Amino acid sequence: MNALLAIAWKSAWNRRFTLSLTVLSIALATLLLLGVERIRTELRENFASAVSGTDLIVGARTGSTQLLLYSVFHIGSATNNIAWKSVQALEAHKGVAWVVPLSLGDSHRGFPVVATTPAYFDHVRRGEQLLAEGKVFSQRSAGPPPASLPPSGGGSGSAQSSGPTGLFDAVVGADVAEQLGYHVGKQITLAHGSGELTPEHADKPFTVVGILKRTGTPIDRTVHIGLEAMEAIHLEWVGGAPMPGVKISAEQVRKFDLTPKNVTAALVGLKNRAAVFSVQRWVSTYPEEPLMGILPGVALDELWQVIGVGEKALLAMSGLVGIVSLAGLVSVVMAGLNERRRELAVLRAVGASLRHVLALLALEGAIVTVLGVALGALLAALGIAALGPWLQAQYGLALQLSAPTLNEWLLLGGLLAAGWLASLLPGIRAYRLSLADGLSPRI
């Protein structure tokens, strides 16, 4: 076997230029396969990290995937809101450690606006430090009982954006800051709704007080404000439209009770995760209004079942590239057989059996395949090491250099096995030629 291996290596080295192109094509196929698999894995982890630390998502009764999409990924809209007293009842449950309410619906230049509490930045992504610059908004305590709405034109002083209470503070995600060129101190206005022609709350501008780190999650494309601020900009709005003849300035809203009346959904963390099903059952049987609680992991699995076709298509395309590369290996070896018929006949003359001829060609193919797969794996590792920090900074995709996963090992093993099987075809052809040939090749 050692002698055959040495002969196979020297034979391949004599045709190194042609075979090096085949090695390169196999390396690129390996790089593509490993790259797609690693990105697919990291994307799944990024999706899961968007709700990491959250044990339940509570909202009005709807589909679990729909609730996950609009509450976490801000896709679609809620069928109904949940009352603030329901959120308070949830907070008072003995098994609940924390509740982060979310109020959605408004937007800013195409980016969704999420009204929440400062606890949002402490609990999402398992307490990871999200702030890159500035600060988060502060929670304003409830004001006096609601006052009567003044008529139009009353108290038209200039609108102040922030002030001591930080009522009109906003914290923006990394994509928002980068694409719109925002910095701490920038004043922005929010739009009512998410359409392009929706009216703006221009009389109540916000000040950007914080910019978040890039996370690769919907947080990057979100403008965060306080729940009280969401109430403040809608004081004179009823049924999605401003009340005619009513105008409340930014200074006057501070005199109102800005306790939310309802929210879109709530993220819930439990004291003991073992109690998740009992709390979920309590939510589903809540007597005051129809609610539902979903487990984020289960809902994500349902979501992946829907979009998993795209993953399989990418892997299939990568596999086709690998098949084409191995077909190139077979073509190169087969094309060189006629030139090697004298070489094979000489080997037969010095005592090589037909089995040895077959093994020789199979070893050559295996050497080329191993070199190609090893080069592809090396290129993938170098690519992750070189591009990982850039991808993290630009797209929030955390590609980290690590040992191959089980799926990656299976892909590498599949490539090696396919390369060896592909090399058997030229070996069988050489076996038949060597049966018919003597020392002189046919003309």
C-alpha positions in Angstrom: 0.0 0.0 0.0 2.9 2.4 0.8 4.4 1.7 -2.6 1.1 2.4 -4.3 0.6 5.6 -2.4 4.1 6.8 -3.4 3.4 6.0 -7.0 0.0 7.7 -6.9 1.6 10.8 -5.4 4.4 11.0 -7.9 2.0 10.4 -10.8 -0.3 13.2 -9.5 2.7 15.5 -9.1 3.8 15.0 -12.7 0.3 16.3 -13.7 0.3 18.9 -10.9 -0.9 21.8 -13.1 -4.0 20.1 -14.4 -4.9 18.5 -11.1 -4.2 21.8 -9.1 -7.2 23.3 -11.0 -9.3 20.4 -9.8 -8.0 20.8 -6.3 -9.0 24.5 -6.4 -12.5 23.8 -7.7 -13.0 21.2 -4.9 -11.7 23.7 -2.4 -14.1 26.4 -3.5 -17.0 23.9 -3.3 -15.9 23.0 0.2 -15.6 26.7 1.1 -19.1 27.3 -0.2 -20.6 24.3 1.6 -19.0 25.2 5.0 -19.8 28.9 4.6 -23.4 28.3 3.9 -23.7 25.8 6.8 -21.9 28.2 9.3 -24.0 31.2 8.2 -27.2 29.2 8.4 -26.2 28.1 12.0 -25.3 31.6 13.1 -28.5 33.1 11.6 -30.5 30.6 13.6 -28.6 31.6 16.7 -29.1 35.3 15.9 -32.8 34.7 15.6 -32.9 32.9 18.9 -30.9 35.6 20.6 -33.6 38.1 19.7 -35.7 36.5 22.4 -33.0 35.1 24.6 -33.8 35.5 28.3 -37.6 35.6 27.5 -39.6 32.7 28.8 -43.0 33.8 27.5 -44.5 36.3 25.1 -48.0 37.4 26.0 -50.4 39.1 23.7 -54.0 39.0 22.4 -55.1 35.6 21.1 -53.8 35.0 17.6 -51.4 32.5 15.9 -48.2 31.8 17.8 -46.1 32.7 14.8 -48.0 35.9 14.2 -47.5 37.0 17.8 -43.8 36.2 17.6 -43.4 38.1 14.3 -45.1 41.3 15.3 -43.9 41.5 18.9 -40.2 40.5 18.3 -39.5 41.0 14.6 -42.0 43.8 14.0 -43.5 42.1 11.0 -47.2 42.4 10.5 -49.6 43.9 13.0 -51.5 42.9 16.1 -55.1 41.7 16.0 -55.8 43.4 19.3 -54.1 45.0 22.2 -54.0 43.9 25.9 -55.2 46.1 28.7 -52.7 47.7 31.1 -54.4 46.1 34.1 -53.7 42.7 32.5 -50.0 43.6 32.4 -50.2 44.6 36.1 -51.9 41.3 36.9 -49.2 39.4 35.1 -46.5 41.3 37.0 -48.2 40.4 40.3 -48.2 36.6 39.5 -46.1 34.8 42.0 -44.1 32.9 39.3 -43.2 36.0 37.3 -39.9 37.7 37.8 -40.2 40.6 35.4 -42.5 41.9 32.6 -41.4 44.2 29.8 -44.5 45.6 28.0 -44.2 46.6 24.3 -46.4 49.1 22.4 -46.1 49.1 18.7 -47.7 50.8 15.7 -45.7 54.1 15.0 -42.7 54.4 12.8 -39.8 56.7 11.9 -38.7 56.9 8.3 -39.6 53.3 7.7 -38.1 52.0 10.9 -40.5 50.6 13.6 -41.0 52.4 16.9 -41.2 50.3 20.0 -42.5 51.9 23.2 -41.3 50.1 26.3 -39.7 50.6 29.7 -36.1 50.9 30.7 -36.2 47.3 31.9 -36.2 46.3 28.2 -32.5 47.1 28.0 -31.8 45.0 31.2 -33.6 41.8 30.2 -33.5 41.3 26.4 -30.7 39.2 25.1 -30.1 37.8 28.6 -29.0 41.1 30.1 -26.3 41.7 27.5 -25.0 45.3 27.5 -26.7 46.8 24.5 -25.8 50.5 24.8 -22.9 51.6 22.6 -23.2 55.4 23.2 -25.2 57.8 25.4 -27.9 56.5 27.8 -31.3 55.0 27.9 -34.5 56.9 28.6 -35.8 57.2 32.1 -39.2 56.1 33.3 -41.5 58.9 34.2 -43.7 58.4 37.1 -47.5 58.9 36.6 -48.7 62.4 36.7 -51.9 63.9 38.1 -55.3 62.7 37.0 -56.3 63.4 33.4 -57.0 67.0 32.7 -59.6 68.3 30.2 -58.3 68.8 26.7 -57.7 72.4 25.9 -59.1 74.0 22.8 -57.0 74.5 19.7 -54.4 77.2 20.1 -54.2 76.9 23.9 -50.6 76.9 25.2 -48.7 76.9 22.0 -45.2 77.3 23.5 -42.2 75.9 21.7 -41.9 72.1 21.9 -39.1 70.9 24.1 -37.8 67.4 23.3 -36.3 66.1 26.5 -36.3 68.0 29.7 -35.8 66.8 33.3 -38.1 63.8 33.0 -36.6 62.6 29.8 -40.2 62.1 28.5 -39.2 62.6 24.8 -36.0 60.6 24.8 -35.3 58.0 22.1 -32.8 55.2 21.9 -32.1 54.1 18.3 -30.6 50.8 17.0 -27.3 50.6 15.1 -28.9 50.4 11.6 -31.1 53.4 12.3 -28.1 55.5 13.4 -25.9 54.4 10.5 -28.4 54.7 7.7 -29.9 58.0 8.8 -26.6 59.4 10.2 -28.0 60.0 13.7 -25.9 60.9 16.7 -26.7 61.6 20.4 -28.5 64.9 20.6 -30.2 64.6 17.2 -33.9 65.6 17.1 -36.4 63.4 15.3 -40.1 63.2 14.8 -42.2 60.0 14.7 -44.9 59.1 12.2 -48.4 57.8 13.2 -48.6 54.3 11.7 -46.2 52.6 9.4 -47.2 53.8 5.9 -45.3 56.3 3.7 -48.0 58.9 3.8 -48.9 58.7 7.5 -49.0 62.0 9.4 -46.2 62.9 11.8 -46.2 64.0 15.4 -44.2 67.0 14.4 -45.2 69.1 17.4 -43.6 66.6 19.8 -40.0 65.9 18.6 -37.8 63.4 20.3 -34.1 63.6 21.2 -31.8 60.7 20.5 -30.1 60.0 23.8 -28.6 56.6 23.1 -27.4 54.4 20.3 -27.3 50.6 20.7 -24.6 48.2 19.7 -25.2 46.1 16.6 -26.8 42.8 17.5 -27.9 41.2 14.2 -31.5 41.2 15.5 -34.5 43.5 14.9 -33.2 45.7 17.7 -30.8 47.2 15.2 -33.7 48.6 13.1 -35.8 49.9 15.9 -36.4 53.3 17.6 -37.1 52.8 21.3 -39.1 55.3 23.3 -40.9 55.2 26.7 -44.5 54.0 27.2 -45.4 57.4 28.6 -44.0 59.1 25.5 -46.2 56.9 23.3 -49.2 58.0 25.4 -48.1 61.6 25.2 -48.0 61.9 21.4 -51.4 60.3 21.1 -53.3 62.4 23.7 -55.2 64.3 21.1 -55.7 61.3 18.8 -58.8 59.1 18.7 -59.4 56.1 16.5 -56.2 56.7 14.6 -56.9 60.3 13.7 -56.3 63.7 15.5 -59.3 65.2 17.3 -60.4 68.3 15.4 -59.9 71.6 17.3 -57.6 70.0 19.9 -53.9 70.8 20.3 -51.7 69.8 23.2 -48.2 71.1 23.3 -45.1 69.1 24.4 -45.1 71.1 27.7 -48.7 70.5 28.4 -48.6 66.7 28.1 -46.4 66.6 31.2 -49.4 67.6 33.3 -51.4 64.6 32.2 -51.5 61.1 33.6 -49.5 59.2 31.0 -50.1 55.7 32.4 -50.6 53.4 29.3 -54.2 52.2 28.8 -53.1 49.2 26.7 -50.0 47.7 25.1 -49.4 45.4 22.1 -47.6 42.6 23.9 -45.4 41.8 26.8 -42.1 39.8 27.3 -42.1 37.8 30.5 -39.3 36.3 32.5 -40.0 33.7 35.2 -38.5 33.0 38.6 -38.3 29.3 37.7 -38.5 28.2 34.1 -40.0 24.9 35.3 -43.2 26.9 36.0 -43.6 28.1 32.4 -46.5 25.8 31.6 -48.4 26.8 34.7 -48.0 30.5 33.9 -48.9 29.9 30.3 -52.1 28.1 31.4 -52.9 31.0 33.8 -52.5 33.5 30.9 -54.7 31.4 28.6 -57.5 31.2 31.2 -57.2 34.9 32.3 -60.9 35.9 32.9 -60.7 39.6 32.1 -59.8 39.3 28.4 -58.7 36.6 25.9 -54.9 36.3 26.1 -52.3 33.8 25.0 -48.7 33.1 26.0 -46.3 31.5 23.7 -42.9 29.9 24.2 -40.4 31.8 22.0 -38.4 28.7 21.2 -41.4 26.7 20.1 -42.7 29.6 18.0 -39.2 29.9 16.4 -39.2 26.3 15.4 -42.6 26.8 13.7 -41.2 29.8 11.9 -38.1 27.8 10.7 -40.4 25.1 9.4 -41.9 27.8 7.1 -38.7 29.4 5.9 -36.5 26.3 6.1 -37.1 25.7 2.4 -34.7 28.5 1.7 -32.0 26.9 3.8 -32.4 23.6 2.0 -32.2 25.4 -1.3 -28.9 27.0 -0.4 -27.5 23.8 0.8 -28.7 22.1 -2.4 -27.0 24.7 -4.6 -23.8 24.3 -2.6 -24.1 20.5 -3.1 -24.5 21.0 -6.8 -21.3 23.0 -6.9 -19.5 20.1 -5.1 -20.9 17.6 -7.6 -19.7 19.8 -10.5 -16.2 19.9 -9.0 -16.1 16.2 -8.5 -17.3 15.7 -12.1 -14.4 17.9 -13.1 -12.1 15.5 -11.2 -13.5 12.5 -13.1 -13.2 14.3 -16.4 -9.6 15.3 -15.8 -8.5 11.8 -14.8 -10.5 10.2 -17.6 -9.1 12.5 -20.2 -5.6 11.6 -19.2 -6.1 7.8 -19.4 -5.3 7.5 -23.0 -2.0 9.3 -22.4 -1.3 6.9 -19.5 -2.1 3.6 -21.2 1.7 2.9 -21.7 2.3 3.8 -18.1 -0.4 1.4 -16.9 0.9 -1.3 -19.2 4.4 -1.0 -17.8 3.0 -1.3 -14.3 1.2 -4.5 -15.4 4.5 -5.8 -16.9 6.4 -5.3 -13.7 3.9 -7.3 -11.7 1.1 -4.9 -10.8 -2.2 -6.8 -10.7 -5.5 -5.4 -12.0 -6.4 -4.7 -8.4 -3.3 -2.6 -8.0 -4.1 -0.5 -11.1 -7.6 0.1 -9.8 -6.3 1.1 -6.4 -3.7 3.4 -8.0 -6.3 5.5 -9.8 -8.6 5.5 -6.7 -5.7 6.7 -4.5 -4.9 9.5 -7.0 -8.5 10.7 -6.9 -8.5 10.4 -3.1 -5.4 12.5 -2.8 -6.8 15.3 -5.0 -10.1 15.2 -3.0 -8.4 15.3 0.4 -6.1 18.2 -0.7 -9.2 20.1 -2.1 -11.3 19.6 1.0 -8.4 20.5 3.3 -7.7 23.6 1.3 -11.4 24.6 1.4 -11.6 24.0 5.2 -8.5 26.2 5.6 -9.9 28.9 3.4 -13.2 28.8 5.4 -11.3 29.2 8.7 -9.2 32.0 7.4 -12.3 33.7 6.0 -14.1 33.5 9.3 -11.0 34.9 11.2 -10.5 37.7 8.7 -14.2 38.7 8.0 -15.7 37.8 11.4 -15.1 41.2 13.1 -16.2 43.1 10.0 -19.4 41.0 9.6 -20.2 41.6 13.3 -19.7 45.3 13.0 -21.6 45.8 9.8 -24.3 43.2 9.9 -24.3 41.9 13.5 -23.6 38.4 12.2 -21.3 36.8 14.9 -19.1 34.3 13.0 -16.6 33.0 15.4 -13.7 30.7 14.6 -14.4 27.4 16.3 -14.2 23.6 15.9 -16.4 22.2 13.1 -19.9 21.3 14.2 -21.4 17.8 13.7 -23.1 19.0 10.5 -19.9 20.4 9.2 -18.0 17.2 9.9 -20.8 15.3 8.0 -20.4 17.6 5.0 -16.7 17.1 5.0 -17.1 13.4 5.2 -19.6 13.4 2.5 -17.3 15.3 0.2 -14.4 12.9 0.9 -16.6 9.9 0.3 -18.1 11.4 -2.9 -14.5 12.2 -4.2 -13.3 8.6 -3.5 -16.4 7.1 -5.2 -15.9 9.5 -8.2 -12.3 8.3 -8.6 -13.5 4.7 -8.9 -14.9 5.4 -12.4 -11.5 6.3 -14.0 -10.1 3.3 -12.0 -12.6 0.9 -13.6 -11.9 2.3 -17.0 -8.1 1.9 -16.5 -8.7 -1.6 -15.2 -10.4 -2.5 -18.5 -7.8 -0.8 -20.7 -5.0 -2.6 -18.9 -6.6 -6.0 -19.6 -6.5 -5.3 -23.4 -3.1 -3.5 -23.6 0.3 -4.9 -23.8 3.5 -2.9 -23.6 2.7 -1.1 -26.9 -0.5 1.1 -26.8 -2.9 0.7 -29.6 -2.8 3.3 -32.5 
